[in-house]
């Protein structure tokens, strides 16, 4: 049996993760990561106080020790600043994926190991397997509708060795049933959505507090001016709503297909496969991370499954490059590939690693 620090977020998934570990006989301690509190004047409604109370109540129900681990400074430096730098530079970052590598299995894991724990457990819907050589791998979660292995794509082998995902073998309804069986106070709590410090506030409203508006023109692919935007950082490629340009064609919407930083133009086109820039078959991925063995086996281009965003299917692509940069060619062009977003690599149901989209197109 192991000594495990469970990241209790105040949600049902991490609550059940803790309960299962207690039932299995592990020495379990609950730890709430205090990452963010609402700052004066900053849009957001992070429910951290409610989550903290719920996490403490779960620990009390299970009869385990409970700690609050203050990581506000590290979260600001590693996640919030990363988010703001990305938007200021014109890309669309994914702080959720980085949070797992830098926070949950970064500084929180470092804290756990320094305190004598052997592992950190979370409520992620992913599965972990130990290999005969002592390494560990991540597999997709048993629930195909909740699989969260994509969000672990930037983890390292060291982190995976010390990670536990107790609910990864379960379907979501089973998690709810288990929470009821343990009489956990979070059994009926709704799942949280989005990044904590943003809460129910739109990302654009949060960004406006830190990144000044930079108005410019919205143009179509022929350069005709269709409207005005408030700043390129407020829009994402593939965005169909919220850009303020009404379509004159019934049943056909305008979609963001490019950001021209030099001219400060937001470029829109029709939401269809033939629209230039909306679909791409080639891209470059950098900031590579391997969950286990290196991504490149050597011997020239190789093929694997690639998942370009969380809510998309993994598709086959050819890869070539080195440990710093990969060039990808998809068998089928993909919609709205976006610089700054995370690209995850799989072999069957096994997560190989991931990287960040740097360039879209040849």
Buried (B, 14 or more C-beta within 10 A) or exposed (E): EBBBBBBBBBBBBBBBBBBBBBBEEBBBBBBBBBBBEBEEEBBBEBBBEEBBBBBBBBBEBBEBEBBBBEBEEBBBEBBBEBBBEBBEEEBBBBBBBBBBBBBBBBBBBEBBBEEEBBBBBBBBBBBBEEEEEEBBBBBBBBBEEBBBBBBBBBBBBEBBBBBBBBBBBBBBEBBBEBBEEBEBBBBEBEEBEEBBBBBEBEBBEBBBEBBEEEEBBBBBBEEEEBBEBBBBBBBBBBBEEEBEBEBEEEEEBBBBBBBBEEEBBBBBBBBEEEBEBBBBBBBBBBBBBBBBEEBBEEEEEEEBBBBBBBEBEBBEBBBEBEEEBBBBBBEEBBBBBBBBBBBBBBEEBBBBBBBBBBBBEE
